[in-house]
Amino acid sequence: MRRSRKSSIAFGKSTTPCAPTSASIRKLRPHKESPRQYPSRRLPIEYPGHFLVEKVTTGGTFRLQHKLLYIANSLVDQHIGLEETDDGVWSIYFNTVLLATLDERDYIIRC
């Protein structure tokens, strides 16, 4: 009995040839090692002395005055800098990039 294409796909059998392996690709396009030296660790980010520096937790949060605030999962284990720009208004920086502002009256982070 002859199987149709649909039944072979349903059983996990493909009718197309296998994809090339990484070993066969390396033979076709060999890569050289870079002569550049890379540091084993990145240098820590330094903020000006008047900044409040907080570390972002594994949940993407940080604390400001006993409040737990969510900033971003992409900043986990990074340090952010908070600069008070007005009475109760904070600017949140990652390195030199202004991420958002925070108002202590409502504790809402605004982009």
C-alpha positions as CSV (number, residue, x, y, z in Angstrom):
1,M,0.0,0.0,0.0
2,R,1.4,3.4,-1.0
3,R,1.4,6.2,1.6
4,S,0.4,9.7,0.7
5,R,2.6,12.8,1.5
6,K,0.1,13.8,4.2
7,S,0.4,10.5,6.1
8,S,4.2,10.6,6.0
9,I,4.2,14.1,7.5
10,A,1.8,13.0,10.2
11,F,4.2,10.3,11.3
12,G,7.1,12.7,11.4
13,K,8.7,11.5,8.2
14,S,9.8,14.3,5.9
15,T,10.0,14.0,2.1
16,T,12.6,16.7,1.9
17,P,16.4,16.1,2.4
18,C,18.0,16.8,5.7
19,A,19.3,20.2,6.6
20,P,23.0,20.7,6.4
21,T,24.9,20.1,9.7
22,S,27.1,22.7,11.3
23,A,30.1,20.5,10.5
24,S,29.3,20.5,6.8
25,I,28.7,24.3,6.9
26,R,32.1,24.8,8.6
27,K,33.8,22.9,5.7
28,L,32.1,25.2,3.2
29,R,32.8,28.5,5.0
30,P,35.6,28.1,7.5
31,H,35.9,30.9,10.1
32,K,39.1,32.4,11.5
33,E,39.5,33.3,15.2
34,S,39.5,37.0,15.8
35,P,42.9,38.5,16.6
36,R,41.3,41.0,19.0
37,Q,41.5,40.5,22.7
38,Y,38.2,40.7,24.6
39,P,38.0,41.3,28.3
40,S,36.8,38.4,30.4
41,R,34.4,40.7,32.2
42,R,32.7,44.0,31.2
43,L,33.7,47.1,33.2
44,P,31.1,48.1,35.8
45,I,29.0,51.1,34.8
46,E,29.8,54.2,36.8
47,Y,27.3,56.9,37.6
48,P,27.9,60.4,38.9
49,G,28.1,60.8,42.6
50,H,24.7,62.4,43.1
51,F,22.9,59.4,41.5
52,L,21.2,56.8,43.5
53,V,22.4,53.4,42.1
54,E,20.2,50.3,42.4
55,K,20.7,46.8,41.1
56,V,17.8,45.2,39.1
57,T,16.7,41.9,40.6
58,T,16.1,38.6,38.8
59,G,12.5,39.6,38.4
60,G,13.3,42.9,36.6
61,T,12.5,45.0,39.6
62,F,14.3,47.5,41.9
63,R,13.5,49.2,45.2
64,L,13.0,52.9,45.7
65,Q,12.0,54.0,49.2
66,H,10.7,50.6,50.3
67,K,8.6,50.3,47.1
68,L,9.3,47.4,44.7
69,L,9.0,48.7,41.1
70,Y,9.2,46.8,37.8
71,I,11.6,48.2,35.2
72,A,12.5,45.4,32.7
73,N,13.6,41.8,32.5
74,S,16.3,42.8,30.0
75,L,18.1,44.7,32.8
76,V,18.4,41.8,35.2
77,D,21.6,42.0,37.3
78,Q,22.5,45.4,35.9
79,H,22.8,48.6,37.8
80,I,20.6,51.6,37.0
81,G,21.1,55.1,38.1
82,L,18.3,57.3,39.5
83,E,18.7,61.1,39.5
84,E,16.2,63.3,41.3
85,T,15.4,66.0,38.8
86,D,12.6,67.7,40.7
87,D,11.0,67.3,44.1
88,G,9.9,63.7,44.1
89,V,10.5,63.2,40.3
90,W,13.3,60.8,39.4
91,S,15.0,60.1,36.0
92,I,16.0,56.5,35.5
93,Y,19.2,55.9,33.5
94,F,21.0,52.8,32.2
95,N,24.6,54.0,31.6
96,T,24.0,57.3,29.8
97,V,20.6,56.4,28.3
98,L,17.5,57.9,29.9
99,L,15.0,55.1,30.2
100,A,12.1,56.7,32.0
101,T,10.9,59.0,34.7
102,L,9.3,58.1,38.0
103,D,7.0,60.3,40.2
104,E,7.0,59.5,43.9
105,R,3.4,60.7,44.2
106,D,1.9,57.7,42.3
107,Y,5.0,55.5,41.8
108,I,4.3,55.0,38.1
109,I,7.2,54.7,35.7
110,R,6.6,56.8,32.5
111,C,8.7,56.5,29.3
